[in-house]
């Protein structure tokens, strides 16, 4: 089956390329039946590597994506730090720990893996600068978006375009009060646009898209510079992996690069 992906609905310049892979297609090996690009406990390494090779070929990438070891933190790296020459895979170092990467160089592909967490892609509309962010709720609340945007010179930040890729939707993301408290402690405005009381006593429904949008607006972006945010990885099971739905699951990849 052909590999399927979605592309951002934004006004990026033609030299910016970006996409998020979906489930269909690729090499199927247990325990997954489709295009798993993750590299997590329980993943089949052979299937993951083959699927990554298929995506590289289908996207006509010059180099392998700059994979990072995501830890739900706020570390941001230049993607070239994660580019490893694969002379001998057995001796290649582990990917660097980070939850976002950026680049200003052609051919280097920023990449994040998700299966409910929010992938955020950023680009400058005129200058060669792109970034990919893994924004699960711990990293989002702690400032991974801020840390990424601030790797760009201050005078350029307000011009950025942002795309919010497929994540757990606002009707599926059930949380407890401690999650809200963490966002509030880190300066987020808490109201019913970001957290809504659920029928289940003591729980709330969180909106990762609205929370990310709030931070991006606070950093100087305008509302019309932020697109996406209309997916739900939990309910759209034909297209997306979801850790909350399935527990044992694969990962989608969100990629962005300069051509």
JOLINHU-V236500 format. One record per residue. N is the residue number from 1. RES is the residue in three letters. SS is DSSP state (alpha for helix, beta for strand, coil for the rest). NEAR is the number of other C-alpha atoms within 8 Angstrom. Layout:
N&RES&SS&NEAR / N&RES&SS&NEAR
This chain:
1&UNK&coil&5 / 2&UNK&coil&6 / 3&UNK&coil&12 / 4&UNK&coil&9 / 5&UNK&beta&8 / 6&UNK&beta&8 / 7&UNK&coil&7 / 8&UNK&coil&10 / 9&UNK&coil&7 / 10&UNK&coil&9 / 11&UNK&coil&6 / 12&UNK&coil&9 / 13&UNK&coil&7 / 14&UNK&coil&5 / 15&UNK&coil&6 / 16&UNK&beta&12 / 17&UNK&beta&9 / 18&UNK&beta&11 / 19&UNK&beta&11 / 20&UNK&beta&12 / 21&UNK&beta&11 / 22&UNK&coil&13 / 23&UNK&coil&13 / 24&UNK&coil&12 / 25&UNK&coil&10 / 26&UNK&coil&13 / 27&UNK&coil&10 / 28&UNK&coil&9 / 29&UNK&coil&9 / 30&UNK&coil&6 / 31&UNK&coil&7 / 32&UNK&coil&10 / 33&UNK&coil&8 / 34&UNK&coil&11 / 35&UNK&coil&16 / 36&UNK&coil&13 / 37&UNK&coil&13 / 38&UNK&coil&11 / 39&UNK&coil&7 / 40&UNK&coil&5 / 41&UNK&coil&4 / 42&UNK&coil&6 / 43&UNK&coil&11 / 44&UNK&coil&9 / 45&UNK&alpha&7 / 46&UNK&alpha&6 / 47&UNK&alpha&12 / 48&UNK&alpha&13 / 49&UNK&alpha&9 / 50&UNK&alpha&10 / 51&UNK&alpha&13 / 52&UNK&alpha&9 / 53&UNK&alpha&8 / 54&UNK&alpha&9 / 55&UNK&alpha&9 / 56&UNK&alpha&13 / 57&UNK&alpha&8 / 58&UNK&alpha&8 / 59&UNK&coil&6 / 60&UNK&coil&6 / 61&UNK&coil&10 / 62&UNK&coil&7 / 63&UNK&coil&8 / 64&UNK&coil&8 / 65&UNK&coil&11 / 66&UNK&beta&12 / 67&UNK&coil&10 / 68&UNK&coil&12 / 69&UNK&beta&10 / 70&UNK&coil&10 / 71&UNK&coil&7 / 72&UNK&coil&10 / 73&UNK&coil&11 / 74&UNK&coil&13 / 75&UNK&coil&10 / 76&UNK&beta&12 / 77&UNK&beta&9 / 78&UNK&beta&9 / 79&UNK&alpha&13 / 80&UNK&alpha&8 / 81&UNK&alpha&8 / 82&UNK&alpha&11 / 83&UNK&coil&11 / 84&UNK&coil&7 / 85&UNK&coil&5 / 86&UNK&coil&6 / 87&UNK&coil&5 / 88&UNK&coil&6 / 89&UNK&alpha&6 / 90&UNK&alpha&4 / 91&UNK&alpha&5 / 92&UNK&coil&10 / 93&UNK&coil&5 / 94&UNK&coil&5 / 95&UNK&coil&8 / 96&UNK&coil&8 / 97&UNK&beta&9 / 98&UNK&coil&14 / 99&UNK&coil&19 / 100&UNK&beta&15 / 101&UNK&beta&15 / 102&UNK&beta&14 / 103&UNK&beta&14 / 104&UNK&coil&8 / 105&UNK&coil&8 / 106&UNK&beta&7 / 107&UNK&coil&10 / 108&UNK&coil&15 / 109&UNK&coil&15 / 110&UNK&beta&17 / 111&UNK&beta&14 / 112&UNK&beta&16 / 113&UNK&beta&12 / 114&UNK&beta&13 / 115&UNK&coil&14 / 116&UNK&coil&14 / 117&UNK&coil&11 / 118&UNK&beta&15 / 119&UNK&beta&16 / 120&UNK&beta&12 / 121&UNK&beta&15 / 122&UNK&beta&11 / 123&UNK&beta&13 / 124&UNK&coil&13 / 125&UNK&coil&10 / 126&UNK&coil&5 / 127&UNK&coil&5 / 128&UNK&coil&9 / 129&UNK&coil&11 / 130&UNK&beta&16 / 131&UNK&beta&14 / 132&UNK&beta&17 / 133&UNK&beta&14 / 134&UNK&beta&16 / 135&UNK&beta&15 / 136&UNK&coil&10 / 137&UNK&alpha&8 / 138&UNK&alpha&9 / 139&UNK&alpha&14 / 140&UNK&alpha&11 / 141&UNK&alpha&11 / 142&UNK&alpha&10 / 143&UNK&coil&10 / 144&UNK&alpha&17 / 145&UNK&alpha&13 / 146&UNK&alpha&10 / 147&UNK&alpha&11 / 148&UNK&alpha&14 / 149&UNK&alpha&9 / 150&UNK&coil&9 / 151&UNK&coil&6 / 152&UNK&coil&8 / 153&UNK&coil&7 / 154&UNK&alpha&6 / 155&UNK&alpha&5 / 156&UNK&alpha&9 / 157&UNK&alpha&13 / 158&UNK&coil&9 / 159&UNK&coil&9 / 160&UNK&coil&12 / 161&UNK&beta&14 / 162&UNK&beta&12 / 163&UNK&beta&14 / 164&UNK&beta&13 / 165&UNK&coil&14 / 166&UNK&coil&13 / 167&UNK&coil&15 / 168&UNK&coil&15 / 169&UNK&coil&14 / 170&UNK&coil&11 / 171&UNK&coil&8 / 172&UNK&coil&10 / 173&UNK&coil&10 / 174&UNK&beta&10 / 175&UNK&beta&10 / 176&UNK&beta&9 / 177&UNK&alpha&9 / 178&UNK&alpha&6 / 179&UNK&alpha&8 / 180&UNK&alpha&11 / 181&UNK&alpha&8 / 182&UNK&alpha&9 / 183&UNK&alpha&12 / 184&UNK&alpha&10 / 185&UNK&alpha&7 / 186&UNK&coil&9 / 187&UNK&coil&6 / 188&UNK&coil&11 / 189&UNK&coil&5 / 190&UNK&coil&10 / 191&UNK&coil&7 / 192&UNK&coil&6 / 193&UNK&coil&8 / 194&UNK&coil&11 / 195&UNK&beta&12 / 196&UNK&beta&10 / 197&UNK&beta&8 / 198&UNK&coil&10 / 199&UNK&coil&5 / 200&UNK&coil&6 / 201&UNK&coil&5 / 202&UNK&coil&8 / 203&UNK&beta&12 / 204&UNK&beta&13 / 205&UNK&beta&14 / 206&UNK&beta&12 / 207&UNK&coil&13 / 208&UNK&alpha&13 / 209&UNK&alpha&11 / 210&UNK&alpha&9 / 211&UNK&alpha&10 / 212&UNK&alpha&10 / 213&UNK&alpha&9 / 214&UNK&alpha&9 / 215&UNK&alpha&11 / 216&UNK&alpha&11 / 217&UNK&alpha&10 / 218&UNK&alpha&7 / 219&UNK&coil&10 / 220&UNK&coil&8 / 221&UNK&coil&14 / 222&UNK&coil&8 / 223&UNK&alpha&6 / 224&UNK&alpha&5 / 225&UNK&alpha&11 / 226&UNK&beta&12 / 227&UNK&beta&11 / 228&UNK&beta&10 / 229&UNK&coil&10 / 230&UNK&coil&6 / 231&UNK&coil&11 / 232&UNK&coil&12 / 233&UNK&coil&16 / 234&UNK&coil&14 / 235&UNK&coil&6 / 236&UNK&coil&9 / 237&UNK&coil&9 / 238&UNK&coil&6 / 239&UNK&coil&9 / 240&UNK&coil&13 / 241&UNK&coil&16 / 242&UNK&coil&15 / 243&UNK&alpha&10 / 244&UNK&alpha&7 / 245&UNK&alpha&6 / 246&UNK&alpha&8 / 247&UNK&coil&7 / 248&UNK&coil&6 / 249&UNK&coil&10 / 250&UNK&coil&13 / 251&UNK&coil&11 / 252&UNK&beta&17 / 253&UNK&beta&12 / 254&UNK&beta&16 / 255&UNK&beta&13 / 256&UNK&beta&15 / 257&UNK&beta&14 / 258&UNK&beta&15 / 259&UNK&coil&7
